[in-house]
Amino acid sequence: MSIVINLDVMLARRKMASKDLAEVVGITAQNLSILKTGKAKAIRFATLEAICRALACQPGDILEYRQDSAASE
């Protein structure tokens, strides 16, 4: 997938545990794990907003577009 989730990076920068973020955002630790590992197919803007608020960051800090090497060939 061309969309990369940098949630681990932001959690490390903020020195916050995943379970703490899940609690603040109001989602389960399992759903946060799915998001962190890039297995999620979608994210609600409300969830993204809550994550950005909790981590004091912008959506672009969490989501990144990287062109697939196969797509560029």
PyMOL Python script that loads the backbone (N, CA, C, O; Angstrom):
from pymol import cmd

cmd.read_pdbstr("""\
ATOM      1  N   MET A   1       0.847  -1.179   0.000  1.00  0.00           N
ATOM      2  CA  MET A   1       0.000   0.000   0.000  1.00  0.00           C
ATOM      3  C   MET A   1       0.888   1.236   0.000  1.00  0.00           C
ATOM      4  O   MET A   1       1.954   1.230   0.617  1.00  0.00           O
ATOM      5  N   SER A   2       0.480   2.257  -0.659  1.00  0.00           N
ATOM      6  CA  SER A   2       1.270   3.476  -0.798  1.00  0.00           C
ATOM      7  C   SER A   2       1.151   4.416   0.381  1.00  0.00           C
ATOM      8  O   SER A   2       1.940   5.351   0.509  1.00  0.00           O
ATOM      9  N   ILE A   3       0.175   4.183   1.248  1.00  0.00           N
ATOM     10  CA  ILE A   3       0.005   5.021   2.430  1.00  0.00           C
ATOM     11  C   ILE A   3       0.709   4.355   3.596  1.00  0.00           C
ATOM     12  O   ILE A   3       0.414   3.211   3.940  1.00  0.00           O
ATOM     13  N   VAL A   4       1.634   5.070   4.198  1.00  0.00           N
ATOM     14  CA  VAL A   4       2.411   4.552   5.327  1.00  0.00           C
ATOM     15  C   VAL A   4       1.934   5.254   6.594  1.00  0.00           C
ATOM     16  O   VAL A   4       1.757   6.472   6.617  1.00  0.00           O
ATOM     17  N   ILE A   5       1.733   4.475   7.632  1.00  0.00           N
ATOM     18  CA  ILE A   5       1.296   5.013   8.922  1.00  0.00           C
ATOM     19  C   ILE A   5       2.527   5.178   9.808  1.00  0.00           C
ATOM     20  O   ILE A   5       3.225   4.206  10.097  1.00  0.00           O
ATOM     21  N   ASN A   6       2.788   6.392  10.231  1.00  0.00           N
ATOM     22  CA  ASN A   6       3.951   6.681  11.075  1.00  0.00           C
ATOM     23  C   ASN A   6       3.549   6.892  12.532  1.00  0.00           C
ATOM     24  O   ASN A   6       4.120   7.732  13.227  1.00  0.00           O
ATOM     25  N   LEU A   7       2.580   6.137  12.976  1.00  0.00           N
ATOM     26  CA  LEU A   7       2.090   6.300  14.339  1.00  0.00           C
ATOM     27  C   LEU A   7       3.148   5.901  15.367  1.00  0.00           C
ATOM     28  O   LEU A   7       3.271   6.541  16.411  1.00  0.00           O
ATOM     29  N   ASP A   8       3.901   4.861  15.080  1.00  0.00           N
ATOM     30  CA  ASP A   8       4.969   4.441  16.003  1.00  0.00           C
ATOM     31  C   ASP A   8       5.998   5.551  16.195  1.00  0.00           C
ATOM     32  O   ASP A   8       6.479   5.779  17.305  1.00  0.00           O
ATOM     33  N   VAL A   9       6.328   6.232  15.115  1.00  0.00           N
ATOM     34  CA  VAL A   9       7.300   7.318  15.192  1.00  0.00           C
ATOM     35  C   VAL A   9       6.787   8.428  16.100  1.00  0.00           C
ATOM     36  O   VAL A   9       7.512   8.927  16.961  1.00  0.00           O
ATOM     37  N   MET A  10       5.524   8.809  15.895  1.00  0.00           N
ATOM     38  CA  MET A  10       4.959   9.885  16.708  1.00  0.00           C
ATOM     39  C   MET A  10       4.809   9.462  18.161  1.00  0.00           C
ATOM     40  O   MET A  10       5.021  10.272  19.063  1.00  0.00           O
ATOM     41  N   LEU A  11       4.446   8.211  18.400  1.00  0.00           N
ATOM     42  CA  LEU A  11       4.351   7.729  19.782  1.00  0.00           C
ATOM     43  C   LEU A  11       5.720   7.785  20.459  1.00  0.00           C
ATOM     44  O   LEU A  11       5.825   8.178  21.621  1.00  0.00           O
ATOM     45  N   ALA A  12       6.760   7.394  19.739  1.00  0.00           N
ATOM     46  CA  ALA A  12       8.114   7.421  20.311  1.00  0.00           C
ATOM     47  C   ALA A  12       8.550   8.861  20.579  1.00  0.00           C
ATOM     48  O   ALA A  12       9.154   9.147  21.612  1.00  0.00           O
ATOM     49  N   ARG A  13       8.246   9.756  19.656  1.00  0.00           N
ATOM     50  CA  ARG A  13       8.631  11.167  19.853  1.00  0.00           C
ATOM     51  C   ARG A  13       7.942  11.769  21.068  1.00  0.00           C
ATOM     52  O   ARG A  13       8.529  12.572  21.794  1.00  0.00           O
ATOM     53  N   ARG A  14       6.689  11.373  21.284  1.00  0.00           N
ATOM     54  CA  ARG A  14       5.915  11.915  22.414  1.00  0.00           C
ATOM     55  C   ARG A  14       6.079  11.082  23.683  1.00  0.00           C
ATOM     56  O   ARG A  14       5.531  11.406  24.737  1.00  0.00           O
ATOM     57  N   LYS A  15       6.855   9.991  23.552  1.00  0.00           N
ATOM     58  CA  LYS A  15       7.086   9.091  24.688  1.00  0.00           C
ATOM     59  C   LYS A  15       5.764   8.635  25.305  1.00  0.00           C
ATOM     60  O   LYS A  15       5.563   8.683  26.519  1.00  0.00           O
ATOM     61  N   MET A  16       4.877   8.194  24.420  1.00  0.00           N
ATOM     62  CA  MET A  16       3.550   7.749  24.851  1.00  0.00           C
ATOM     63  C   MET A  16       3.361   6.290  24.461  1.00  0.00           C
ATOM     64  O   MET A  16       3.757   5.882  23.369  1.00  0.00           O
ATOM     65  N   ALA A  17       2.771   5.518  25.328  1.00  0.00           N
ATOM     66  CA  ALA A  17       2.494   4.110  25.039  1.00  0.00           C
ATOM     67  C   ALA A  17       1.220   3.983  24.205  1.00  0.00           C
ATOM     68  O   ALA A  17       0.319   4.817  24.293  1.00  0.00           O
ATOM     69  N   SER A  18       1.164   2.948  23.414  1.00  0.00           N
ATOM     70  CA  SER A  18       0.005   2.722  22.548  1.00  0.00           C
ATOM     71  C   SER A  18      -1.275   2.611  23.353  1.00  0.00           C
ATOM     72  O   SER A  18      -2.309   3.160  22.971  1.00  0.00           O
ATOM     73  N   LYS A  19      -1.205   1.896  24.472  1.00  0.00           N
ATOM     74  CA  LYS A  19      -2.421   1.710  25.272  1.00  0.00           C
ATOM     75  C   LYS A  19      -2.912   3.034  25.848  1.00  0.00           C
ATOM     76  O   LYS A  19      -4.117   3.233  26.008  1.00  0.00           O
ATOM     77  N   ASP A  20      -1.980   3.944  26.161  1.00  0.00           N
ATOM     78  CA  ASP A  20      -2.380   5.259  26.659  1.00  0.00           C
ATOM     79  C   ASP A  20      -3.053   6.072  25.561  1.00  0.00           C
ATOM     80  O   ASP A  20      -4.059   6.740  25.800  1.00  0.00           O
ATOM     81  N   LEU A  21      -2.491   6.011  24.355  1.00  0.00           N
ATOM     82  CA  LEU A  21      -3.106   6.725  23.234  1.00  0.00           C
ATOM     83  C   LEU A  21      -4.485   6.160  22.926  1.00  0.00           C
ATOM     84  O   LEU A  21      -5.427   6.913  22.680  1.00  0.00           O
ATOM     85  N   ALA A  22      -4.605   4.847  22.939  1.00  0.00           N
ATOM     86  CA  ALA A  22      -5.904   4.222  22.670  1.00  0.00           C
ATOM     87  C   ALA A  22      -6.946   4.705  23.672  1.00  0.00           C
ATOM     88  O   ALA A  22      -8.090   4.981  23.311  1.00  0.00           O
ATOM     89  N   GLU A  23      -6.539   4.803  24.922  1.00  0.00           N
ATOM     90  CA  GLU A  23      -7.470   5.247  25.959  1.00  0.00           C
ATOM     91  C   GLU A  23      -7.879   6.697  25.743  1.00  0.00           C
ATOM     92  O   GLU A  23      -9.058   7.035  25.853  1.00  0.00           O
ATOM     93  N   VAL A  24      -6.914   7.554  25.435  1.00  0.00           N
ATOM     94  CA  VAL A  24      -7.206   8.977  25.216  1.00  0.00           C
ATOM     95  C   VAL A  24      -8.102   9.165  23.992  1.00  0.00           C
ATOM     96  O   VAL A  24      -9.031   9.971  24.012  1.00  0.00           O
ATOM     97  N   VAL A  25      -7.813   8.412  22.925  1.00  0.00           N
ATOM     98  CA  VAL A  25      -8.563   8.551  21.670  1.00  0.00           C
ATOM     99  C   VAL A  25      -9.945   7.899  21.772  1.00  0.00           C
ATOM    100  O   VAL A  25     -10.888   8.316  21.100  1.00  0.00           O
ATOM    101  N   GLY A  26     -10.052   6.890  22.606  1.00  0.00           N
ATOM    102  CA  GLY A  26     -11.337   6.226  22.762  1.00  0.00           C
ATOM    103  C   GLY A  26     -11.543   5.069  21.807  1.00  0.00           C
ATOM    104  O   GLY A  26     -12.674   4.756  21.436  1.00  0.00           O
ATOM    105  N   ILE A  27     -10.451   4.433  21.410  1.00  0.00           N
ATOM    106  CA  ILE A  27     -10.556   3.228  20.588  1.00  0.00           C
ATOM    107  C   ILE A  27      -9.852   2.094  21.334  1.00  0.00           C
ATOM    108  O   ILE A  27      -9.109   2.327  22.287  1.00  0.00           O
ATOM    109  N   THR A  28     -10.096   0.885  20.891  1.00  0.00           N
ATOM    110  CA  THR A  28      -9.469  -0.247  21.561  1.00  0.00           C
ATOM    111  C   THR A  28      -7.987  -0.322  21.181  1.00  0.00           C
ATOM    112  O   THR A  28      -7.570   0.146  20.122  1.00  0.00           O
ATOM    113  N   ALA A  29      -7.213  -0.922  22.076  1.00  0.00           N
ATOM    114  CA  ALA A  29      -5.789  -1.110  21.795  1.00  0.00           C
ATOM    115  C   ALA A  29      -5.610  -1.979  20.554  1.00  0.00           C
ATOM    116  O   ALA A  29      -4.657  -1.798  19.797  1.00  0.00           O
ATOM    117  N   GLN A  30      -6.517  -2.908  20.350  1.00  0.00           N
ATOM    118  CA  GLN A  30      -6.445  -3.784  19.172  1.00  0.00           C
ATOM    119  C   GLN A  30      -6.652  -2.977  17.883  1.00  0.00           C
ATOM    120  O   GLN A  30      -5.926  -3.168  16.908  1.00  0.00           O
ATOM    121  N   ASN A  31      -7.627  -2.090  17.880  1.00  0.00           N
ATOM    122  CA  ASN A  31      -7.853  -1.263  16.687  1.00  0.00           C
ATOM    123  C   ASN A  31      -6.699  -0.304  16.446  1.00  0.00           C
ATOM    124  O   ASN A  31      -6.348  -0.031  15.297  1.00  0.00           O
ATOM    125  N   LEU A  32      -6.105   0.210  17.516  1.00  0.00           N
ATOM    126  CA  LEU A  32      -4.930   1.071  17.356  1.00  0.00           C
ATOM    127  C   LEU A  32      -3.763   0.272  16.789  1.00  0.00           C
ATOM    128  O   LEU A  32      -2.998   0.781  15.969  1.00  0.00           O
ATOM    129  N   SER A  33      -3.627  -0.963  17.219  1.00  0.00           N
ATOM    130  CA  SER A  33      -2.572  -1.827  16.694  1.00  0.00           C
ATOM    131  C   SER A  33      -2.768  -2.082  15.198  1.00  0.00           C
ATOM    132  O   SER A  33      -1.805  -2.080  14.431  1.00  0.00           O
ATOM    133  N   ILE A  34      -4.004  -2.297  14.794  1.00  0.00           N
ATOM    134  CA  ILE A  34      -4.308  -2.502  13.371  1.00  0.00           C
ATOM    135  C   ILE A  34      -3.912  -1.264  12.571  1.00  0.00           C
ATOM    136  O   ILE A  34      -3.372  -1.368  11.470  1.00  0.00           O
ATOM    137  N   LEU A  35      -4.187  -0.107  13.134  1.00  0.00           N
ATOM    138  CA  LEU A  35      -3.811   1.145  12.470  1.00  0.00           C
ATOM    139  C   LEU A  35      -2.292   1.297  12.416  1.00  0.00           C
ATOM    140  O   LEU A  35      -1.736   1.670  11.384  1.00  0.00           O
ATOM    141  N   LYS A  36      -1.631   1.008  13.529  1.00  0.00           N
ATOM    142  CA  LYS A  36      -0.169   1.163  13.595  1.00  0.00           C
ATOM    143  C   LYS A  36       0.559   0.267  12.601  1.00  0.00           C
ATOM    144  O   LYS A  36       1.566   0.664  12.015  1.00  0.00           O
ATOM    145  N   THR A  37       0.049  -0.922  12.420  1.00  0.00           N
ATOM    146  CA  THR A  37       0.728  -1.877  11.552  1.00  0.00           C
ATOM    147  C   THR A  37       0.368  -1.711  10.078  1.00  0.00           C
ATOM    148  O   THR A  37       0.856  -2.454   9.227  1.00  0.00           O
ATOM    149  N   GLY A  38      -0.483  -0.738   9.782  1.00  0.00           N
ATOM    150  CA  GLY A  38      -0.835  -0.491   8.394  1.00  0.00           C
ATOM    151  C   GLY A  38      -1.844  -1.471   7.830  1.00  0.00           C
ATOM    152  O   GLY A  38      -2.026  -1.546   6.614  1.00  0.00           O
ATOM    153  N   LYS A  39      -2.503  -2.222   8.699  1.00  0.00           N
ATOM    154  CA  LYS A  39      -3.499  -3.194   8.245  1.00  0.00           C
ATOM    155  C   LYS A  39      -4.885  -2.581   8.101  1.00  0.00           C
ATOM    156  O   LYS A  39      -5.786  -3.205   7.541  1.00  0.00           O
ATOM    157  N   ALA A  40      -5.058  -1.370   8.600  1.00  0.00           N
ATOM    158  CA  ALA A  40      -6.354  -0.699   8.503  1.00  0.00           C
ATOM    159  C   ALA A  40      -6.612  -0.281   7.065  1.00  0.00           C
ATOM    160  O   ALA A  40      -5.694   0.148   6.366  1.00  0.00           O
ATOM    161  N   LYS A  41      -7.838  -0.404   6.628  1.00  0.00           N
ATOM    162  CA  LYS A  41      -8.223  -0.010   5.270  1.00  0.00           C
ATOM    163  C   LYS A  41      -8.749   1.412   5.224  1.00  0.00           C
ATOM    164  O   LYS A  41      -8.840   2.011   4.153  1.00  0.00           O
ATOM    165  N   ALA A  42      -9.101   1.960   6.400  1.00  0.00           N
ATOM    166  CA  ALA A  42      -9.657   3.307   6.457  1.00  0.00           C
ATOM    167  C   ALA A  42      -9.478   3.851   7.866  1.00  0.00           C
ATOM    168  O   ALA A  42      -9.227   3.107   8.814  1.00  0.00           O
ATOM    169  N   ILE A  43      -9.614   5.164   7.979  1.00  0.00           N
ATOM    170  CA  ILE A  43      -9.599   5.809   9.294  1.00  0.00           C
ATOM    171  C   ILE A  43     -10.613   6.948   9.250  1.00  0.00           C
ATOM    172  O   ILE A  43     -10.678   7.698   8.276  1.00  0.00           O
ATOM    173  N   ARG A  44     -11.390   7.067  10.298  1.00  0.00           N
ATOM    174  CA  ARG A  44     -12.358   8.155  10.378  1.00  0.00           C
ATOM    175  C   ARG A  44     -11.606   9.455  10.664  1.00  0.00           C
ATOM    176  O   ARG A  44     -10.607   9.463  11.383  1.00  0.00           O
ATOM    177  N   PHE A  45     -12.101  10.546  10.091  1.00  0.00           N
ATOM    178  CA  PHE A  45     -11.494  11.843  10.377  1.00  0.00           C
ATOM    179  C   PHE A  45     -11.560  12.146  11.865  1.00  0.00           C
ATOM    180  O   PHE A  45     -10.642  12.753  12.418  1.00  0.00           O
ATOM    181  N   ALA A  46     -12.644  11.727  12.519  1.00  0.00           N
ATOM    182  CA  ALA A  46     -12.789  11.974  13.957  1.00  0.00           C
ATOM    183  C   ALA A  46     -11.678  11.260  14.733  1.00  0.00           C
ATOM    184  O   ALA A  46     -11.148  11.804  15.702  1.00  0.00           O
ATOM    185  N   THR A  47     -11.330  10.052  14.311  1.00  0.00           N
ATOM    186  CA  THR A  47     -10.252   9.306  14.972  1.00  0.00           C
ATOM    187  C   THR A  47      -8.918   9.968  14.691  1.00  0.00           C
ATOM    188  O   THR A  47      -8.103  10.129  15.599  1.00  0.00           O
ATOM    189  N   LEU A  48      -8.684  10.353  13.448  1.00  0.00           N
ATOM    190  CA  LEU A  48      -7.441  11.029  13.088  1.00  0.00           C
ATOM    191  C   LEU A  48      -7.303  12.339  13.856  1.00  0.00           C
ATOM    192  O   LEU A  48      -6.219  12.678  14.332  1.00  0.00           O
ATOM    193  N   GLU A  49      -8.401  13.067  13.973  1.00  0.00           N
ATOM    194  CA  GLU A  49      -8.399  14.319  14.732  1.00  0.00           C
ATOM    195  C   GLU A  49      -8.040  14.066  16.193  1.00  0.00           C
ATOM    196  O   GLU A  49      -7.245  14.804  16.776  1.00  0.00           O
ATOM    197  N   ALA A  50      -8.623  13.029  16.783  1.00  0.00           N
ATOM    198  CA  ALA A  50      -8.350  12.713  18.193  1.00  0.00           C
ATOM    199  C   ALA A  50      -6.890  12.295  18.380  1.00  0.00           C
ATOM    200  O   ALA A  50      -6.269  12.659  19.378  1.00  0.00           O
ATOM    201  N   ILE A  51      -6.345  11.547  17.442  1.00  0.00           N
ATOM    202  CA  ILE A  51      -4.934  11.140  17.514  1.00  0.00           C
ATOM    203  C   ILE A  51      -4.031  12.368  17.409  1.00  0.00           C
ATOM    204  O   ILE A  51      -3.083  12.514  18.180  1.00  0.00           O
ATOM    205  N   CYS A  52      -4.328  13.245  16.456  1.00  0.00           N
ATOM    206  CA  CYS A  52      -3.517  14.457  16.283  1.00  0.00           C
ATOM    207  C   CYS A  52      -3.599  15.341  17.520  1.00  0.00           C
ATOM    208  O   CYS A  52      -2.601  15.940  17.920  1.00  0.00           O
ATOM    209  N   ARG A  53      -4.771  15.429  18.125  1.00  0.00           N
ATOM    210  CA  ARG A  53      -4.930  16.238  19.337  1.00  0.00           C
ATOM    211  C   ARG A  53      -4.099  15.632  20.470  1.00  0.00           C
ATOM    212  O   ARG A  53      -3.403  16.348  21.189  1.00  0.00           O
ATOM    213  N   ALA A  54      -4.177  14.324  20.619  1.00  0.00           N
ATOM    214  CA  ALA A  54      -3.461  13.651  21.714  1.00  0.00           C
ATOM    215  C   ALA A  54      -1.940  13.727  21.531  1.00  0.00           C
ATOM    216  O   ALA A  54      -1.199  13.838  22.507  1.00  0.00           O
ATOM    217  N   LEU A  55      -1.487  13.667  20.290  1.00  0.00           N
ATOM    218  CA  LEU A  55      -0.047  13.670  20.024  1.00  0.00           C
ATOM    219  C   LEU A  55       0.484  15.051  19.636  1.00  0.00           C
ATOM    220  O   LEU A  55       1.674  15.208  19.363  1.00  0.00           O
ATOM    221  N   ALA A  56      -0.396  16.045  19.611  1.00  0.00           N
ATOM    222  CA  ALA A  56      -0.017  17.414  19.239  1.00  0.00           C
ATOM    223  C   ALA A  56       0.756  17.399  17.924  1.00  0.00           C
ATOM    224  O   ALA A  56       1.898  17.850  17.845  1.00  0.00           O
ATOM    225  N   CYS A  57       0.096  16.864  16.892  1.00  0.00           N
ATOM    226  CA  CYS A  57       0.744  16.771  15.585  1.00  0.00           C
ATOM    227  C   CYS A  57      -0.270  17.034  14.476  1.00  0.00           C
ATOM    228  O   CYS A  57      -1.449  17.265  14.744  1.00  0.00           O
ATOM    229  N   GLN A  58       0.191  16.999  13.251  1.00  0.00           N
ATOM    230  CA  GLN A  58      -0.651  17.197  12.076  1.00  0.00           C
ATOM    231  C   GLN A  58      -0.937  15.837  11.428  1.00  0.00           C
ATOM    232  O   GLN A  58      -0.175  14.892  11.629  1.00  0.00           O
ATOM    233  N   PRO A  59      -2.029  15.725  10.652  1.00  0.00           N
ATOM    234  CA  PRO A  59      -2.300  14.454   9.975  1.00  0.00           C
ATOM    235  C   PRO A  59      -1.125  13.970   9.115  1.00  0.00           C
ATOM    236  O   PRO A  59      -0.901  12.767   8.986  1.00  0.00           O
ATOM    237  N   GLY A  60      -0.389  14.901   8.537  1.00  0.00           N
ATOM    238  CA  GLY A  60       0.763  14.533   7.720  1.00  0.00           C
ATOM    239  C   GLY A  60       1.896  13.915   8.518  1.00  0.00           C
ATOM    240  O   GLY A  60       2.768  13.250   7.959  1.00  0.00           O
ATOM    241  N   ASP A  61       1.884  14.135   9.818  1.00  0.00           N
ATOM    242  CA  ASP A  61       2.878  13.481  10.671  1.00  0.00           C
ATOM    243  C   ASP A  61       2.529  12.003  10.858  1.00  0.00           C
ATOM    244  O   ASP A  61       3.408  11.186  11.135  1.00  0.00           O
ATOM    245  N   ILE A  62       1.268  11.665  10.709  1.00  0.00           N
ATOM    246  CA  ILE A  62       0.785  10.297  10.911  1.00  0.00           C
ATOM    247  C   ILE A  62       0.731   9.536   9.593  1.00  0.00           C
ATOM    248  O   ILE A  62       1.148   8.380   9.519  1.00  0.00           O
ATOM    249  N   LEU A  63       0.218  10.183   8.559  1.00  0.00           N
ATOM    250  CA  LEU A  63       0.030   9.532   7.263  1.00  0.00           C
ATOM    251  C   LEU A  63       1.048  10.035   6.258  1.00  0.00           C
ATOM    252  O   LEU A  63       1.306  11.236   6.176  1.00  0.00           O
ATOM    253  N   GLU A  64       1.622   9.131   5.503  1.00  0.00           N
ATOM    254  CA  GLU A  64       2.619   9.496   4.493  1.00  0.00           C
ATOM    255  C   GLU A  64       2.336   8.712   3.214  1.00  0.00           C
ATOM    256  O   GLU A  64       2.006   7.527   3.261  1.00  0.00           O
ATOM    257  N   TYR A  65       2.467   9.385   2.076  1.00  0.00           N
ATOM    258  CA  TYR A  65       2.316   8.715   0.787  1.00  0.00           C
ATOM    259  C   TYR A  65       3.684   8.378   0.229  1.00  0.00           C
ATOM    260  O   TYR A  65       4.544   9.250   0.101  1.00  0.00           O
ATOM    261  N   ARG A  66       3.883   7.119  -0.100  1.00  0.00           N
ATOM    262  CA  ARG A  66       5.122   6.682  -0.776  1.00  0.00           C
ATOM    263  C   ARG A  66       4.717   5.910  -2.022  1.00  0.00           C
ATOM    264  O   ARG A  66       3.952   4.947  -1.960  1.00  0.00           O
ATOM    265  N   GLN A  67       5.236   6.344  -3.126  1.00  0.00           N
ATOM    266  CA  GLN A  67       4.896   5.678  -4.377  1.00  0.00           C
ATOM    267  C   GLN A  67       5.474   4.270  -4.378  1.00  0.00           C
ATOM    268  O   GLN A  67       6.647   4.066  -4.066  1.00  0.00           O
ATOM    269  N   ASP A  68       4.621   3.290  -4.738  1.00  0.00           N
ATOM    270  CA  ASP A  68       5.089   1.908  -4.843  1.00  0.00           C
ATOM    271  C   ASP A  68       6.142   1.807  -5.925  1.00  0.00           C
ATOM    272  O   ASP A  68       6.009   2.408  -6.991  1.00  0.00           O
ATOM    273  N   SER A  69       7.194   1.042  -5.651  1.00  0.00           N
ATOM    274  CA  SER A  69       8.233   0.859  -6.664  1.00  0.00           C
ATOM    275  C   SER A  69       7.688   0.112  -7.871  1.00  0.00           C
ATOM    276  O   SER A  69       8.120   0.361  -8.996  1.00  0.00           O
ATOM    277  N   ALA A  70       6.738  -0.805  -7.653  1.00  0.00           N
ATOM    278  CA  ALA A  70       6.140  -1.550  -8.765  1.00  0.00           C
ATOM    279  C   ALA A  70       5.285  -0.629  -9.628  1.00  0.00           C
ATOM    280  O   ALA A  70       5.216  -0.798 -10.846  1.00  0.00           O
ATOM    281  N   ALA A  71       4.628   0.358  -8.988  1.00  0.00           N
ATOM    282  CA  ALA A  71       3.769   1.275  -9.735  1.00  0.00           C
ATOM    283  C   ALA A  71       4.582   2.246 -10.574  1.00  0.00           C
ATOM    284  O   ALA A  71       4.106   2.724 -11.603  1.00  0.00           O
ATOM    285  N   SER A  72       5.805   2.544 -10.144  1.00  0.00           N
ATOM    286  CA  SER A  72       6.607   3.518 -10.872  1.00  0.00           C
ATOM    287  C   SER A  72       7.342   2.917 -12.058  1.00  0.00           C
ATOM    288  O   SER A  72       7.900   3.639 -12.884  1.00  0.00           O
ATOM    289  N   GLU A  73       7.340   1.587 -12.137  1.00  0.00           N
ATOM    290  CA  GLU A  73       8.047   0.927 -13.251  1.00  0.00           C
ATOM    291  C   GLU A  73       7.173   0.816 -14.469  1.00  0.00           C
ATOM    292  O   GLU A  73       7.607   0.289 -15.493  1.00  0.00           O
TER     293      GLU A  73
END
""", "prot")
cmd.dss("prot")
cmd.show_as("cartoon", "prot")
cmd.util.cbc("prot")
cmd.orient("prot")
